[in-house]
Amino acid sequence: MLTLTNITIYHQPIKKYLSILNYRTAIVLIISVIVTYISYKYDINFNVDLTLLSIAIIFPLVFTIRGSFRRREKALEHLSEFRSTIKTVKYFLLSNQELSDKYKHEIEEILLNINSSVLSHLEKKDSTMKDLDDIIHNVYQFVLDKHDDIPRQIREKVFRFMKDMHESIENLHAIHTHRTPISLMAYCLIFIYIFPLIYAPTMINNIGVYAPEWVAYLVVVLTEFILISLYNIQDQLEYPFDKVGMDDINLDNFRIDR
């Protein structure tokens, strides 16, 4: 029995599946239909080795998708390290019996602010780190200000784990800022757009001019739809923090107060 609850549950996955459809999909499908129509109308057909498809489109697509997937996996590793270092620094400082409850609450707020600020930075397409650096510096300033209340051994451990935190944040920022080479992506997209000019006449030649026209339309449109969908998936994987694609990272899982 279909209930409102079931509709709510299935609505979100369906919406994410449809997220790969965009204006590029519409452009490619329109080009495919127009080129196939013109090829039939003016009797244009020839035989071209479709190895061109793998060299010009499939290989670059596979290369960029694999690269984006690796970047996503690296981002997960750095996010896990980032959260674990914050938690460790928190445990070191809160376990210090000489530190008053007021100061413990203060450092908890500082670490929570760092955690929230880093995740918010990743969700935005902002390449500046100035404000984030100032927020992270508050931990160092806190340790200096409470020098007499924090034993030297704990200070050293805190600074060692802060080094790991800085490293994970810088790695995340690098993934956030630097993507797959733009020229390779542009090259791939251009060839997807112009591929129907080669593919439609070749498909008409292969199936024969006396075969039903809808077969050629179906094959050309379906092939182009698959190619542009793979391109859109790669484009979404390229930025795994914006919660748009199905495979995007859920940053809420890396909050220290989850």
N, C-alpha and C positions, 0 to 999 in steps of 0.2 A: 504493500500500500504506500503510495506517494504522499508524504506529509510535508508540511512547511519546513520541518527540521531537516528532512532529507534534501529538499531544494536548497536550503542554506548551506548544507555540507558540500553539495556537489557544485554549487555555483562558483565557488572560488577556484577549484581546479579547472573548470571549463574556461573561466576568465583568463587563467594563466596560459592555457593552451592557445587561446586566441591572441595572446600578446605577441606571438611571432608574426601576426598579420599587421601590415602597416602600409604606408603609401608606396613603398618599394614593391610590395606584392602586387598592388593594383597596377603600377606602371608596367611591370614585367608581364602580367597577364594580358593587358591591353596590347602591348607590343606583339605578343605571341599570336593573338587572334588576328590582328591586322596583317602581320607578315604572312601568316598561313592563308588568309583570304586573298591577298595580292598574288601569292604564289599560284593559287588555283586559277585566279581570274586571268592572269597573263601567261599561264602554262610554264611557270618557272620551276624546273626541277633538275637536280644534278646529284652526282654521287661523290661525297666527300668522306674521307676517312675520319670517323668520329673519335679517333685517338686525340684529336684536337681538344675534345671535351675534357679529357683527363689531364692534359698538359696545361691548358689555359685556365681551367676552372676548378676541377676536382682537387688537383694537387695543392694549389694555394689555399683552398677552403679547408682541406684536411690539416694542412700545416698550421693555419691560424687557429682552428678549433682546438687542436692539441696544445698549442701555445697558451691559449686562453684558459684551458682546463688546468694546465700546470700552474698558471698564475693563481687560479682559484684555490688549488690545493695548498700552495705556498701561503696564501692569505689565511687559510684555516689554521695552518701551523703557527703562524705569527700571532694570530688572534688568541690562540690557546696559550701561547707563551706570555703574551701581554697580560691576560687575565690572571694566570698563575703567579706572575711576578708581583702584580699588585696585591694579590691575596697574601703572598709570602711577606712582603714589606709590612702589610697591615698586621700580620700575626707577630712579627718581630717586635714592632713598636707597642702593640697592645699587651704583649706578654711582659713588658717592662713594668715591674711593680713600683718603681720610683716615679713613674709618670702619672700625673694626676688624671682623674676622670675627665676633667675639662680639656686637657691637652689630648687625651685619647680620642675624645669626640671631635676635636679640631682636625686631627690627622685623618680620622675616618672620613670627614667631610672633604678634605683635600683629595684623598685617593678616589672617593666616589666622583668628585668633579673631574678628575683626570680621566677616569673610565668613561664617563658620559661624554666628555668633550672629544675624546679620540673617536668614539663610535659616531658621534654627530658629524665630525669632520669627514669621516669616510662616506657617510650618506650624502654629503654635499659635494658638488663638483668644484671644490675650492682647493687651489694649489698652494695657498699660503699657510705657513706653519707658525707665524709669529705669535699669535694669541695662544696657541697650543703649547709652545715652548715656555711662555710665561707661566702658564698653569702648572706645567710639570716642574718648573723651577721651585714652586712652593714647597715641595717635599724637602729639597736641599736647604731651603731657607728655614723651614721648621726644625730640622735637625741641628742647624747652626744655632738658632735661637734657644733651643732647649738642650744645649750642649751639656750643661751641668746635670740634667735629669736623665740623660741617655748614656749608658756605659759605652766605652770605646769599642768593645767587642760588637755590640748591637749596631753602632754607627757604621762600622766597617761592613757588616753583613747587609745593612740597608743599602749602602752605596754600591755594593757589588751587585745586588739584585736590581738596583736602579739602572745600572749599566745595561743589564739584560732588558729592562723595560724600554730604555731609550732605543736599543737596537731593534726590538720588535716594532716599536712605533715608526722608526725610520724605514724599516722594510715595508710596513703597511702603507706608509705614505708613498714610497716608490712604486708599489703596485697600483695605488690609487691614482698616481700622476702619469706614469709611463705605460703605454699600451703597445699593442701590436703595431708595427710600422704602418703609418697612414697610407703610404704609397702602395704597399701590397694590398691593402683593403680596397683602395680606389681602383687598382688594376683589376682585381677580382670582380668588383661590382660592374665595371664597364663591360667586361667580357660576358657577364650574365645578361646585361641589357642587349648586347649585339648578337648573342648566340642564336636567337631565333632566325636571324638573317641567313645563317648557314644551316641550321637544324631543320627548319620547316621544309625548304626545297629538297633536302636530302631525305627526309622522312616520306615526302610525297613520292620521290623516286623509288624508295625501298618498298613501299606498300603497293605501288602501282597507281596509275592515274585513274583506273577503273574501280578501285576500291572505294568504299564509302568515305566521303569527306570527313565525317565526324570522327573517324579513327585518327586521322592526321591531327585534327584539332585537339582531340583528347590527349594524344601522346605528347605533342609539343607543349600544350598548356600544363600538363601534369609534370613533365620534365622540368620546365622553368619554375613551376611552383615549388618543387622539391629543392632546386638549387637556391632560390631566393629565401626559402624557409631556413635552409642550412646557414645561409649568410646572416639572416636575422638572429638565429640562435647564437652564432659566434659573436655578433655585435652585442647581444645581451650578456654573454659570458665575459666579454671584454671588460665590463664594469660590474663586478659581482656584488656591489654593496647597495645598489639603489632599490632593491626589492621589486624589480620589474619582471625579470625573467623567472622561469620555473626553477632554475638552478642557482639563483642568487643566495648569498649567505644570510642567514637570519642573525643579525647582529645582537638581537636581544638575548641570545643564548650566551653571550660573552660579557654580560653585565655582572658586576660583583654582587649586586643585590637582586639577582634573578630569583 
